[in-house]
Amino acid sequence: MARVTVEDCVDKVPNRFELVMLASHRAREIAAGGQITVDRDNDKNPVVSLREIADETQTADELRERMIESNQTQIEVDEPEEDAMALLMGVEQDKPADDDMSEEKLLRALMEAQGPK
């Protein structure tokens, strides 16, 4: 395949707009020093990226993920729970010392608090 056009890649990525977006992202990766997975054959980066998509050396799913990651401005980080954070910081937790009161102990304490009938 001497030259690759968008028509050669439509069966790999049916949406032409998405194909152009993925190919342009890949061309920017190549311009930034990314490894080329096909022979260059004196082609420019956009043609090389289309050839990679046509030969499936760069899959649409991988390109899509990398394009999304490159456009993200905030990365979600799992933050620890508040209790674990308090332990890490050495802060005492807001729990009473005797927190193992069963229902029977609670009922007995309520009866004592009411007093005799």
Summary of the structure (lengths in Angstrom):
residues: 117
radius of gyration: 31.1
end to end distance: 99.1
largest distance: 101.0
contacts: 230
relative contact order: 0.11
helix: 54%
strand: 0%
